[in-house]
Amino acid sequence: DRPDPITGAIVEGPVLDPAINAFTAYLRVPLRHGMTPGELALYHARAKGLKLNPRIIRMSGWKRDMWYEQTGLAWVAPSPNLRTVDAAVLYPGMGCFEASNLSVGRGTAMPFEWLGAPWLDSAALLRELQSGAHPGVEFMAADLTPDGDVYAGQQCRGVKLVVKDRNIFRPLEIFLRLFYALRKTQPSAFVPECRGLERMTGVRGFCALQETSSADTMIEYFRNGAEEFRRARSPFLLY
């Protein structure tokens, strides 16, 4: 087995809607499931009704509330753009913006720790964000020019996210706060890709739902889904 690098103690997001089925969205778990690969194998076998009895070689010394640095293991990027543990912490939320016309920092020195675009009014976005409380994270203006991927070679105004306290920071809730702030400050310029957001969040009709619901209502929906999954995963936890 292997550790969950962003702890196995925190669960975020609703369980994948059964109507959504794609290469990257096929198992009914939340975006941040808080499970190890071995635990996921056990859950997957049961959820899919597979006639399997996976044998998991358990880790020794790992606890659910451990962040990856606390394991003493060297960080090896699981993807070229997940270069730090902080990027992995931010990824469940920031990755959702790949289903939009924003850059999430691919082609820069801080992928998934920044978002921006040539059209972004970062000052207006920061003002909107600063009107509310966002536990565990700070925002700052940062202009970058990606050398690849979205907006390659174009100067982008943007916002960098600095995680101050991982234990209270919730990346999916920050995604929702950012999403609503963007829709409020630049409703014409910000263009979400709704089908992609369904796959990213696991929420069928995400765009339509957010148009009729407040950010607080959506966050409560995400929290309720996470609590439902926390109970469902319990029989499969090994640690």
GUKELUM-350699 format. One record per residue (C-alpha): residue in three letters; residue number from 1; x, y, z. Coordinates in steps of 0.05 Angstrom, whole numbers, plus 32768, in hexadecimal, padded with zeros to 4 digits. Example, Ala and Ser with C-alpha at 12.3 -4.5 7.8 and 13.67 -1.06 7.14 Angstrom:
+--------+-----+------+------+------+
! residu ! num !   px !   py !   pz !
+--------+-----+------+------+------+
!    Ala !   1 ! 80F6 ! 7FA6 ! 809C !
!    Ser !   2 ! 8111 ! 7FEB ! 808F !
+--------+-----+------+------+------+
***
This chain:
+--------+-----+------+------+------+
! residu ! num !   px !   py !   pz !
+--------+-----+------+------+------+
!    Asp !   1 ! 8000 ! 8000 ! 8000 !
!    Arg !   2 ! 8014 ! 8049 ! 7FFB !
!    Pro !   3 ! 8002 ! 8089 ! 8022 !
!    Asp !   4 ! 7FCD ! 80BA ! 800D !
!    Pro !   5 ! 7FFD ! 80F6 ! 8006 !
!    Ile !   6 ! 7FC9 ! 8129 ! 801D !
!    Thr !   7 ! 7FB4 ! 80FF ! 805A !
!    Gly !   8 ! 7F7F ! 80CB ! 8061 !
!    Ala !   9 ! 7F5A ! 80F3 ! 8095 !
!    Ile !  10 ! 7F38 ! 8128 ! 8069 !
!    Val !  11 ! 7EFF ! 8119 ! 8039 !
!    Glu !  12 ! 7EE3 ! 814E ! 800A !
!    Gly !  13 ! 7EAE ! 8152 ! 7FD5 !
!    Pro !  14 ! 7E6F ! 812B ! 7FC3 !
!    Val !  15 ! 7E71 ! 80E4 ! 7FAA !
!    Leu !  16 ! 7E74 ! 80DE ! 7F5F !
!    Asp !  17 ! 7E2E ! 80E0 ! 7F41 !
!    Pro !  18 ! 7E1D ! 809C ! 7F23 !
!    Ala !  19 ! 7E07 ! 80BD ! 7EE2 !
!    Ile !  20 ! 7E4F ! 80D5 ! 7ED6 !
!    Asn !  21 ! 7E7D ! 80A2 ! 7EB7 !
!    Ala !  22 ! 7EC0 ! 80B4 ! 7E97 !
!    Phe !  23 ! 7F08 ! 809E ! 7E94 !
!    Thr !  24 ! 7F19 ! 80CD ! 7ECE !
!    Ala !  25 ! 7ED6 ! 80C5 ! 7EF2 !
!    Tyr !  26 ! 7EBD ! 807E ! 7EFB !
!    Leu !  27 ! 7EC2 ! 806B ! 7F45 !
!    Arg !  28 ! 7E8F ! 8087 ! 7F75 !
!    Val !  29 ! 7EBE ! 80AB ! 7FA3 !
!    Pro !  30 ! 7EC7 ! 80F6 ! 7FB2 !
!    Leu !  31 ! 7F00 ! 811E ! 7F93 !
!    Arg !  32 ! 7F25 ! 811B ! 7FD5 !
!    His !  33 ! 7F17 ! 80D6 ! 7FF0 !
!    Gly !  34 ! 7F4D ! 80D0 ! 8025 !
!    Met !  35 ! 7F5D ! 8087 ! 8016 !
!    Thr !  36 ! 7F9C ! 8061 ! 8006 !
!    Pro !  37 ! 7FA2 ! 8039 ! 7FC5 !
!    Gly !  38 ! 7F98 ! 7FF9 ! 7FEB !
!    Glu !  39 ! 7F59 ! 8013 ! 800C !
!    Leu !  40 ! 7F3F ! 802B ! 7FC9 !
!    Ala !  41 ! 7F4B ! 7FE6 ! 7FAC !
!    Leu !  42 ! 7F20 ! 7FC7 ! 7FE2 !
!    Tyr !  43 ! 7EEA ! 7FFC ! 7FD9 !
!    His !  44 ! 7EEC ! 7FF6 ! 7F8D !
!    Ala !  45 ! 7EE5 ! 7FAA ! 7F8F !
!    Arg !  46 ! 7EA6 ! 7FB0 ! 7FBB !
!    Ala !  47 ! 7E88 ! 7FEC ! 7F97 !
!    Lys !  48 ! 7E8F ! 7FCC ! 7F52 !
!    Gly !  49 ! 7E79 ! 7F87 ! 7F6A !
!    Leu !  50 ! 7EBA ! 7F67 ! 7F54 !
!    Lys !  51 ! 7EC7 ! 7F20 ! 7F69 !
!    Leu !  52 ! 7F0A ! 7F32 ! 7F86 !
!    Asn !  53 ! 7F2A ! 7F2F ! 7FCA !
!    Pro !  54 ! 7F66 ! 7F5F ! 7FC5 !
!    Arg !  55 ! 7FA0 ! 7F50 ! 7FF3 !
!    Ile !  56 ! 7FBD ! 7F92 ! 800B !
!    Ile !  57 ! 8003 ! 7F94 ! 8028 !
!    Arg !  58 ! 7FFA ! 7FC7 ! 805E !
!    Met !  59 ! 8029 ! 8000 ! 806D !
!    Ser !  60 ! 804A ! 8005 ! 80B0 !
!    Gly !  61 ! 8050 ! 8047 ! 80D4 !
!    Trp !  62 ! 801D ! 806E ! 80AC !
!    Lys !  63 ! 7FE4 ! 8093 ! 80CF !
!    Arg !  64 ! 7FA7 ! 80B2 ! 80AD !
!    Asp !  65 ! 7FB7 ! 80F9 ! 80C3 !
!    Met !  66 ! 7FFE ! 80F8 ! 80A5 !
!    Trp !  67 ! 8012 ! 8128 ! 806E !
!    Tyr !  68 ! 8044 ! 810C ! 803D !
!    Glu !  69 ! 8080 ! 812F ! 805B !
!    Gln !  70 ! 8071 ! 810E ! 809E !
!    Thr !  71 ! 807D ! 80C9 ! 807F !
!    Gly !  72 ! 80C7 ! 80D7 ! 8075 !
!    Leu !  73 ! 80C1 ! 80C1 ! 802D !
!    Ala !  74 ! 80DC ! 80EB ! 7FF4 !
!    Trp !  75 ! 80A8 ! 810F ! 7FCA !
!    Val !  76 ! 80A6 ! 80F2 ! 7F83 !
!    Ala !  77 ! 8077 ! 811A ! 7F57 !
!    Pro !  78 ! 803D ! 80EC ! 7F44 !
!    Ser !  79 ! 8033 ! 811A ! 7F08 !
!    Pro !  80 ! 8064 ! 814B ! 7EE9 !
!    Asn !  81 ! 8039 ! 8185 ! 7F01 !
!    Leu !  82 ! 8030 ! 816D ! 7F49 !
!    Arg !  83 ! 8075 ! 8182 ! 7F60 !
!    Thr !  84 ! 8067 ! 8190 ! 7FA9 !
!    Val !  85 ! 803A ! 8177 ! 7FE0 !
!    Asp !  86 ! 8018 ! 81BB ! 7FE1 !
!    Ala !  87 ! 8007 ! 81B3 ! 7F97 !
!    Ala !  88 ! 7FE8 ! 816F ! 7FA7 !
!    Val !  89 ! 7FC0 ! 818F ! 7FE0 !
!    Leu !  90 ! 7FA5 ! 81C4 ! 7FB1 !
!    Tyr !  91 ! 7F99 ! 8195 ! 7F76 !
!    Pro !  92 ! 7F54 ! 817A ! 7F89 !
!    Gly !  93 ! 7F39 ! 81C1 ! 7F84 !
!    Met !  94 ! 7F66 ! 81E5 ! 7F53 !
!    Gly !  95 ! 7F64 ! 81AA ! 7F23 !
!    Cys !  96 ! 7F1A ! 81B8 ! 7F18 !
!    Phe !  97 ! 7F2B ! 81F9 ! 7EF5 !
!    Glu !  98 ! 7F4A ! 81D1 ! 7EBC !
!    Ala !  99 ! 7F02 ! 81CC ! 7EA5 !
!    Ser ! 100 ! 7F01 ! 8217 ! 7E97 !
!    Asn ! 101 ! 7F26 ! 824D ! 7E70 !
!    Leu ! 102 ! 7F57 ! 8258 ! 7EA9 !
!    Ser ! 103 ! 7F9F ! 8242 ! 7EAE !
!    Val ! 104 ! 7FAE ! 821B ! 7EED !
!    Gly ! 105 ! 7FF8 ! 8226 ! 7EE6 !
!    Arg ! 106 ! 800E ! 81EF ! 7EB8 !
!    Gly ! 107 ! 804C ! 8209 ! 7E94 !
!    Thr ! 108 ! 8060 ! 8234 ! 7ED0 !
!    Ala ! 109 ! 8089 ! 8228 ! 7F0F !
!    Met ! 110 ! 804A ! 8220 ! 7F39 !
!    Pro ! 111 ! 8018 ! 81F1 ! 7F19 !
!    Phe ! 112 ! 7FD7 ! 81EA ! 7F42 !
!    Glu ! 113 ! 7FF0 ! 8220 ! 7F72 !
!    Trp ! 114 ! 7FD9 ! 8259 ! 7F44 !
!    Leu ! 115 ! 7FA2 ! 8269 ! 7F13 !
!    Gly ! 116 ! 7F9F ! 829F ! 7EE0 !
!    Ala ! 117 ! 7F8F ! 82B7 ! 7E99 !
!    Pro ! 118 ! 7F9D ! 82F3 ! 7E6D !
!    Trp ! 119 ! 7F55 ! 830A ! 7E78 !
!    Leu ! 120 ! 7F55 ! 8300 ! 7EC4 !
!    Asp ! 121 ! 7F48 ! 833D ! 7EEF !
!    Ser ! 122 ! 7F72 ! 8323 ! 7F29 !
!    Ala ! 123 ! 7F68 ! 8362 ! 7F52 !
!    Ala ! 124 ! 7F1C ! 835B ! 7F50 !
!    Leu ! 125 ! 7F21 ! 8311 ! 7F60 !
!    Leu ! 126 ! 7F4E ! 831E ! 7F9C !
!    Arg ! 127 ! 7F1E ! 8354 ! 7FB6 !
!    Glu ! 128 ! 7EE5 ! 8323 ! 7FB2 !
!    Leu ! 129 ! 7F0C ! 82EC ! 7FD4 !
!    Gln ! 130 ! 7F23 ! 831A ! 800B !
!    Ser ! 131 ! 7EDB ! 832A ! 801D !
!    Gly ! 132 ! 7ED4 ! 82E4 ! 803B !
!    Ala ! 133 ! 7EFA ! 82B5 ! 8068 !
!    His ! 134 ! 7F23 ! 827D ! 8049 !
!    Pro ! 135 ! 7F42 ! 8252 ! 807F !
!    Gly ! 136 ! 7F88 ! 8238 ! 8074 !
!    Val ! 137 ! 7F99 ! 825D ! 8033 !
!    Glu ! 138 ! 7FAE ! 82A2 ! 801C !
!    Phe ! 139 ! 7FA9 ! 82C1 ! 7FD7 !
!    Met ! 140 ! 7FD9 ! 82F0 ! 7FB4 !
!    Ala ! 141 ! 7FDD ! 830F ! 7F70 !
!    Ala ! 142 ! 8011 ! 82F0 ! 7F41 !
!    Asp ! 143 ! 801B ! 82FA ! 7EF7 !
!    Leu ! 144 ! 8039 ! 82C0 ! 7ED0 !
!    Thr ! 145 ! 8047 ! 82AD ! 7E88 !
!    Pro ! 146 ! 803D ! 8262 ! 7E7D !
!    Asp ! 147 ! 8070 ! 8243 ! 7E4E !
!    Gly ! 148 ! 8041 ! 820B ! 7E3C !
!    Asp ! 149 ! 7FF9 ! 81F3 ! 7E3F !
!    Val ! 150 ! 7FC1 ! 8227 ! 7E46 !
!    Tyr ! 151 ! 7FD5 ! 826E ! 7E33 !
!    Ala ! 152 ! 801C ! 825A ! 7E22 !
!    Gly ! 153 ! 8047 ! 8297 ! 7E16 !
!    Gln ! 154 ! 8011 ! 82C7 ! 7E2E !
!    Gln ! 155 ! 8017 ! 82F1 ! 7E6D !
!    Cys ! 156 ! 7FE0 ! 82DE ! 7E9D !
!    Arg ! 157 ! 7FC6 ! 8304 ! 7ED8 !
!    Gly ! 158 ! 7FBA ! 82D4 ! 7F10 !
!    Val ! 159 ! 7FB3 ! 82C0 ! 7F58 !
!    Lys ! 160 ! 7FE2 ! 8294 ! 7F80 !
!    Leu ! 161 ! 7FC7 ! 8269 ! 7FB8 !
!    Val ! 162 ! 7FF4 ! 8261 ! 7FF5 !
!    Val ! 163 ! 7FDF ! 8229 ! 8024 !
!    Lys ! 164 ! 7FEC ! 823F ! 806B !
!    Asp ! 165 ! 7FCB ! 8207 ! 8092 !
!    Arg ! 166 ! 7FBD ! 81C6 ! 806D !
!    Asn ! 167 ! 7F94 ! 81AA ! 80A7 !
!    Ile ! 168 ! 7F5D ! 81DD ! 80A0 !
!    Phe ! 169 ! 7F65 ! 81ED ! 8056 !
!    Arg ! 170 ! 7F30 ! 81CE ! 8029 !
!    Pro ! 171 ! 7F42 ! 81D1 ! 7FDF !
!    Leu ! 172 ! 7EFE ! 81C0 ! 7FC4 !
!    Glu ! 173 ! 7EDC ! 81F5 ! 7FEE !
!    Ile ! 174 ! 7F0F ! 8227 ! 7FD4 !
!    Phe ! 175 ! 7F00 ! 8210 ! 7F8D !
!    Leu ! 176 ! 7EB7 ! 8221 ! 7F99 !
!    Arg ! 177 ! 7EC8 ! 8265 ! 7FB8 !
!    Leu ! 178 ! 7EF5 ! 8275 ! 7F7D !
!    Phe ! 179 ! 7EC1 ! 825C ! 7F4B !
!    Tyr ! 180 ! 7E8B ! 8289 ! 7F67 !
!    Ala ! 181 ! 7EBA ! 82C4 ! 7F6D !
!    Leu ! 182 ! 7ECD ! 82BD ! 7F24 !
!    Arg ! 183 ! 7E85 ! 82B8 ! 7F0E !
!    Lys ! 184 ! 7E76 ! 82F7 ! 7F36 !
!    Thr ! 185 ! 7EB1 ! 8322 ! 7F21 !
!    Gln ! 186 ! 7EB8 ! 830B ! 7ED8 !
!    Pro ! 187 ! 7E78 ! 82E8 ! 7EC3 !
!    Ser ! 188 ! 7E85 ! 82EF ! 7E79 !
!    Ala ! 189 ! 7ED0 ! 82E3 ! 7E77 !
!    Phe ! 190 ! 7ED1 ! 82A5 ! 7EA4 !
!    Val ! 191 ! 7EB8 ! 8269 ! 7E7C !
!    Pro ! 192 ! 7EB0 ! 8227 ! 7EA1 !
!    Glu ! 193 ! 7EAC ! 81E7 ! 7E78 !
!    Cys ! 194 ! 7E6F ! 81C8 ! 7E99 !
!    Arg ! 195 ! 7E75 ! 8180 ! 7E82 !
!    Gly ! 196 ! 7EBD ! 817F ! 7E99 !
!    Leu ! 197 ! 7EAA ! 819C ! 7EDC !
!    Glu ! 198 ! 7E78 ! 8165 ! 7EE6 !
!    Arg ! 199 ! 7EAF ! 8132 ! 7EDE !
!    Met ! 200 ! 7EDF ! 815A ! 7F09 !
!    Thr ! 201 ! 7EAF ! 8165 ! 7F44 !
!    Gly ! 202 ! 7E84 ! 8128 ! 7F3D !
!    Val ! 203 ! 7E46 ! 8154 ! 7F3D !
!    Arg ! 204 ! 7E14 ! 814B ! 7F04 !
!    Gly ! 205 ! 7DFB ! 818E ! 7EEB !
!    Phe ! 206 ! 7E31 ! 81B3 ! 7F12 !
!    Cys ! 207 ! 7E2A ! 81F4 ! 7EEA !
!    Ala ! 208 ! 7DDE ! 81F6 ! 7EEE !
!    Leu ! 209 ! 7DE1 ! 81E6 ! 7F38 !
!    Gln ! 210 ! 7E11 ! 821D ! 7F4A !
!    Glu ! 211 ! 7DE7 ! 8250 ! 7F24 !
!    Thr ! 212 ! 7DAD ! 8243 ! 7F53 !
!    Ser ! 213 ! 7DD4 ! 8237 ! 7F93 !
!    Ser ! 214 ! 7E02 ! 8262 ! 7FBD !
!    Ala ! 215 ! 7E4A ! 8250 ! 7FCB !
!    Asp ! 216 ! 7E37 ! 823F ! 8013 !
!    Thr ! 217 ! 7E01 ! 8210 ! 7FFA !
!    Met ! 218 ! 7E31 ! 81ED ! 7FCB !
!    Ile ! 219 ! 7E65 ! 81E6 ! 8001 !
!    Glu ! 220 ! 7E31 ! 81C7 ! 802F !
!    Tyr ! 221 ! 7E1F ! 8197 ! 7FF8 !
!    Phe ! 222 ! 7E68 ! 8183 ! 7FF0 !
!    Arg ! 223 ! 7E70 ! 817A ! 803B !
!    Asn ! 224 ! 7E32 ! 814E ! 8040 !
!    Gly ! 225 ! 7E4C ! 8123 ! 8007 !
!    Ala ! 226 ! 7E8F ! 811C ! 8029 !
!    Glu ! 227 ! 7E6F ! 8107 ! 806A !
!    Glu ! 228 ! 7E45 ! 80D3 ! 8045 !
!    Phe ! 229 ! 7E84 ! 80B6 ! 8026 !
!    Arg ! 230 ! 7EAA ! 80B8 ! 8067 !
!    Arg ! 231 ! 7E77 ! 8087 ! 8083 !
!    Ala ! 232 ! 7E76 ! 805C ! 8043 !
!    Arg ! 233 ! 7EC2 ! 8054 ! 8041 !
!    Ser ! 234 ! 7EC8 ! 8040 ! 808A !
!    Pro ! 235 ! 7EC6 ! 7FF4 ! 8080 !
!    Phe ! 236 ! 7F01 ! 7FF8 ! 804F !
!    Leu ! 237 ! 7F32 ! 8020 ! 8078 !
!    Leu ! 238 ! 7F71 ! 7FFB ! 808C !
!    Tyr ! 239 ! 7F91 ! 802F ! 80B9 !
+--------+-----+------+------+------+
***
